[in-house]
Each structure stands twice: as structure tokens, then as C-alpha cells.
Amino acid sequence: MIATAPDLRSILHLPRREEKPRRKGLTVVIDCGLPTGQVRDLAASSGHLIDLWKFGWGTSLVTRDLEAKIDALRQEDIEFFFGGTLFERFVAGGRLDDYVDFCRAHGCRNIEVSNGTILLSNSEKARYVSALAHEFTVLSEVGYKDPVRSDLLAPAEWARYVRQDFEAGASLVITEARESGRSGICDANGTLRQGVVDEIVNSGVQLDRLVFEAPTKQLQTYFIKELGTNVNLGNVAAGDVIGLETLRLGLRSDTFDLVRDALHHA
């Protein structure tokens, strides 16, 4: 007779995590140009922890075996989308219809709408959100790639833009931080702009529909401690997926007190 393994998560009173498809606690990976073999391996070993996969900026246009990577994701039920900068490149060239055709051709059901690089008002961006939401699950992004532009965007404006995107039909709104963690909700030194985050969190929007870009362990730890195990986090490096999950579960020193607090309030 084969012995039944004990439920170690229950024994350790670890925080509860939903199984896929999750509605909260999403982990969004950014692919900055990974080889296809690594994507296959990562999807096979960590696919249960990955909810969305972003082909960063315009990498999808120069990836020779893009379909092979997409097939590897599909086998593990990982949804994908192309970076918002690619959307902006097509919009800047007046070729949005071609971009939509590109997404359709690859069976992409999600689309990111952003204005992080081009001069596009949030109201104009919201109109793109509204138009595309009839066919795609829209992820809109608030914030700019240029840290100077982002610094000039007042916290109240951040919150207003987030609400405007939701009202336009966005399913999720992403707060910009880039893959470096040095823009958008962070300053050029990588320090979190606390006033911006507080304004957004306290604006009355559904936190389960916000994705905070958090490419560094410092940012991931902050959001997990402040907003809980099941906060949605984006721009997660492929090699950090397992590490992030241990942060979510209090299995790493940085968030060790999550389990202690859960026991205290049980």
C-alpha cells in the first residue's frame, strides 16, 4: 500500500492560494526574449504558478519560433499577450488594424493598451480600450516609461486614469514599473512612490483587478506584505516564479511573518 503524503501546507497553516484559473493572486511573467527550450521547461515545471505571459515590448516580432513558444504556454493553460509598447508602435504608425490582425493570427485573446511611450492622452487610450474590449480581454496600463513624465503625474491623476480605464472596459489595469523597476510607480532610483500607490489603493477600485508591476524582490515583498498573499503582480522574471510563490506563502524570510500573523488571527 502506498502511503498518503501529509498535507504539509495545511500542517504549516500556509496562506490559501486559488488553483488556476485564478481570479486573484495572478502572476504575470515577462518574456524578454527567452529561448524556446527554456519556455517549454518553465511552463512544464512552473506553469501551475503562471497565469499570464507577456512577450515584452516588440520581442514577438523578432522571435523566429513564436508559435512554438505559444504552443508551450497553451499546453499548460497559460494565457499570453504582447507588450503594450508594440501596441503603441502600431498606433503611432496608424496601423492598429494590422496589430489586431496580428493578435488574431496568433490566437491571442488578451491585448495590452498603453501610452507609456507615445504622446497619447488617457482619454484617447480609454477609447482604444472601449473599442478593443468587444473582442479581447483588455489589460490597460497606467504610467509612463520615462520616470520624469511619471513623476509629473500627480497621485490623484493616477487614480483617475485607473478608474477611467476600468469604466472604458478594461478587465485589468496594470501600474507601470518597467522590467527594471525604475519608472512609473517607482522613481529612477527604484524607490516606490508611496503616495501614488496609496492613492490608487484607496480610490475605491477593486484591488483584485489591479496588477502591480513588481520585477524586484523588494517590490514583490512590499505588495505581499501590504496587500496580501493574493495581490496581482506583473513583470515577474521567468526565473523568479518559484521564488515569488514562496514569498506569497511565507516560505521566505522576507515574508515569514505572514504565517505567524495568520496563526495569531485564526
C-alpha positions in Angstrom: 0.0 0.0 0.0 1.3 3.4 -0.9 1.4 5.8 2.0 -0.5 9.1 1.6 1.7 12.1 1.8 0.7 14.5 4.5 -0.8 17.9 3.5 2.2 20.0 4.5 0.6 23.2 3.5 -2.2 22.6 6.0 0.1 21.5 8.7 2.1 24.7 8.3 -1.0 26.8 8.0 0.2 28.5 4.8 -1.9 31.2 3.2 -4.6 29.9 0.9 -3.9 30.1 -2.9 -6.6 29.5 -5.6 -5.9 26.9 -8.2 -5.9 28.1 -11.9 -7.8 29.7 -13.4 -7.3 32.2 -10.6 -9.3 35.4 -10.2 -6.8 36.9 -7.8 -3.2 36.4 -6.9 -2.1 36.5 -10.5 1.5 36.1 -11.5 2.3 37.8 -14.8 5.6 36.8 -16.3 7.6 39.0 -18.7 9.4 37.3 -21.5 12.3 39.5 -22.6 13.5 37.0 -25.3 13.8 33.6 -23.7 14.9 30.7 -25.8 12.0 28.3 -26.7 13.5 25.4 -24.8 13.5 27.5 -21.6 9.9 28.5 -22.1 8.9 24.8 -22.5 10.8 23.8 -19.4 9.4 26.7 -17.3 5.9 26.1 -18.5 6.2 22.4 -17.7 7.7 22.9 -14.2 6.0 26.1 -13.1 3.0 26.5 -15.3 0.7 26.0 -12.4 2.0 29.2 -10.9 1.9 31.3 -14.0 -1.4 33.0 -15.0 -0.4 35.3 -17.8 2.7 35.6 -20.0 3.8 38.8 -21.6 6.0 38.8 -24.7 7.8 42.0 -23.7 7.6 45.2 -25.8 8.3 44.2 -29.5 10.1 40.9 -29.0 7.3 38.9 -30.6 8.1 40.5 -34.0 11.7 39.2 -33.9 11.1 35.8 -32.3 11.5 33.3 -35.1 9.8 30.4 -33.3 7.0 32.5 -31.6 4.3 29.8 -32.4 6.4 27.1 -30.7 6.6 29.3 -27.6 2.9 29.9 -27.7 2.2 26.2 -28.1 4.3 25.5 -24.9 2.2 28.0 -23.0 -1.1 26.6 -24.3 -0.2 23.1 -23.1 -0.1 24.5 -19.6 -3.1 26.7 -19.8 -1.1 29.9 -19.6 -2.7 32.9 -21.2 -0.5 35.3 -23.1 -0.4 38.8 -24.6 2.0 41.1 -26.5 3.7 44.1 -24.8 2.0 47.4 -24.8 4.9 49.1 -26.5 4.2 47.0 -29.6 0.6 48.3 -29.5 1.9 51.8 -29.3 4.2 51.3 -32.3 1.3 50.2 -34.4 -0.9 53.1 -33.1 1.9 55.6 -33.8 2.1 54.3 -37.4 -1.7 54.4 -37.9 -1.8 50.6 -38.3 -4.0 49.5 -35.4 -6.0 47.2 -37.7 -2.8 45.4 -38.6 -2.0 44.9 -35.0 -5.4 43.4 -34.3 -4.9 41.0 -37.2 -1.5 40.0 -35.8 -3.2 39.2 -32.5 -5.9 37.2 -34.2 -3.4 35.3 -36.3 -1.7 34.0 -33.2 -5.0 33.2 -31.3 -4.2 35.9 -28.7 -7.3 36.6 -26.6 -5.7 39.3 -24.5 -4.4 42.7 -25.6 -2.5 45.4 -23.7 -3.4 49.0 -24.3 -0.9 51.6 -23.0 0.5 55.1 -23.6 3.8 54.7 -21.7 5.9 55.9 -24.6 3.8 57.8 -27.2 2.0 61.1 -26.5 -1.5 59.7 -26.2 -3.9 61.2 -23.6 -5.5 58.8 -21.2 -8.9 59.7 -22.7 -7.7 58.7 -26.1 -6.3 55.5 -24.6 -9.6 54.8 -22.9 -11.3 55.0 -26.3 -9.0 52.2 -27.6 -9.8 50.2 -24.5 -13.5 50.5 -25.2 -13.2 49.6 -28.9 -11.0 46.6 -28.3 -12.9 45.3 -25.3 -15.6 44.0 -27.6 -13.3 41.3 -28.9 -10.4 41.0 -26.4 -9.8 40.8 -22.7 -8.1 44.2 -22.3 -5.3 44.9 -19.9 -4.7 48.6 -19.8 -1.6 50.2 -18.3 -1.3 53.5 -16.4 2.0 55.3 -16.1 4.9 56.3 -18.3 8.3 54.7 -19.2 10.1 58.0 -18.7 10.5 58.5 -15.0 10.4 62.2 -15.4 7.0 62.1 -17.0 5.7 59.7 -14.4 7.0 61.9 -11.6 4.9 64.8 -13.0 1.8 62.7 -12.9 0.1 63.5 -9.6 -1.2 60.6 -7.4 -4.8 61.8 -7.9 -4.3 61.6 -11.7 -3.0 58.1 -11.4 -6.2 57.1 -9.6 -8.4 58.9 -12.0 -6.8 57.2 -15.0 -7.2 53.8 -13.4 -10.9 54.5 -12.9 -11.3 55.8 -16.4 -9.7 52.7 -17.9 -12.0 50.4 -15.9 -15.0 52.4 -16.9 -13.9 52.1 -20.6 -14.0 48.3 -20.3 -10.5 47.2 -19.1 -10.6 43.8 -17.3 -7.3 44.5 -15.5 -5.3 47.7 -15.1 -1.6 47.5 -14.8 0.5 50.1 -12.9 3.8 50.8 -14.8 7.2 50.0 -13.3 9.0 48.6 -16.4 11.1 45.4 -16.2 13.8 47.4 -14.3 11.5 48.7 -11.5 12.7 52.2 -12.2 9.8 54.0 -13.7 6.1 54.6 -13.2 5.2 53.8 -9.6 8.9 53.8 -8.8 11.3 56.7 -9.2 14.5 56.5 -11.3 16.4 55.0 -8.2 13.9 52.2 -7.9 12.2 53.6 -4.8 8.4 53.1 -4.6 6.3 56.2 -5.0 4.3 55.5 -1.9 1.8 58.4 -2.4 0.8 57.0 -5.8 0.2 53.5 -4.6 -1.8 54.8 -1.6 -3.9 57.0 -3.8 -4.7 54.1 -6.1 -5.4 51.5 -3.4 -7.7 53.9 -1.5 -9.6 55.1 -4.6 -12.3 52.5 -4.3 -11.3 50.4 -7.3 -11.3 46.6 -7.0 -7.8 45.5 -5.9 -8.3 42.1 -7.5 -8.4 43.8 -10.9 -5.2 45.7 -10.4 -1.8 44.3 -11.4 1.2 46.0 -9.8 4.4 45.6 -11.9 6.9 44.3 -9.4 10.0 43.0 -11.1 12.2 43.0 -8.0 12.0 41.0 -4.7 11.8 44.3 -2.8 8.7 45.3 -4.7 7.1 41.9 -4.5 7.7 41.7 -0.8 6.2 45.2 -0.2 3.0 44.4 -2.1 2.5 41.0 -0.5 3.0 42.4 3.0 0.8 45.5 2.4 -1.9 44.0 0.1 -1.8 40.3 1.0 -0.7 36.9 -0.4 -3.2 37.2 -3.3 -2.1 40.5 -4.8 -1.7 40.5 -8.6 1.9 41.0 -9.6 3.4 41.7 -13.1 6.7 41.9 -14.9 7.9 38.9 -12.9 11.1 37.5 -14.4 10.8 33.9 -15.6 13.4 32.7 -13.2 11.6 34.3 -10.2 8.3 32.5 -10.4 9.1 29.9 -7.8 10.8 32.5 -5.5 7.7 34.7 -5.8 5.4 31.9 -4.8 7.5 31.2 -1.7 7.2 34.9 -0.8 3.4 34.6 -1.2 3.3 31.6 1.1 5.6 32.9 3.9 8.3 30.4 3.0 11.0 33.0 2.7 12.5 35.1 5.4 11.2 38.4 3.8 7.5 37.3 4.4 8.0 34.8 7.2 5.6 36.7 9.5 2.6 36.1 7.1 2.2 32.6 8.6 2.7 33.9 12.2 0.1 36.6 11.6 -2.3 34.1 10.1 -2.0 31.8 13.2 -2.4 34.8 15.5 -5.7 35.8 13.9 -7.0 32.2 13.5 
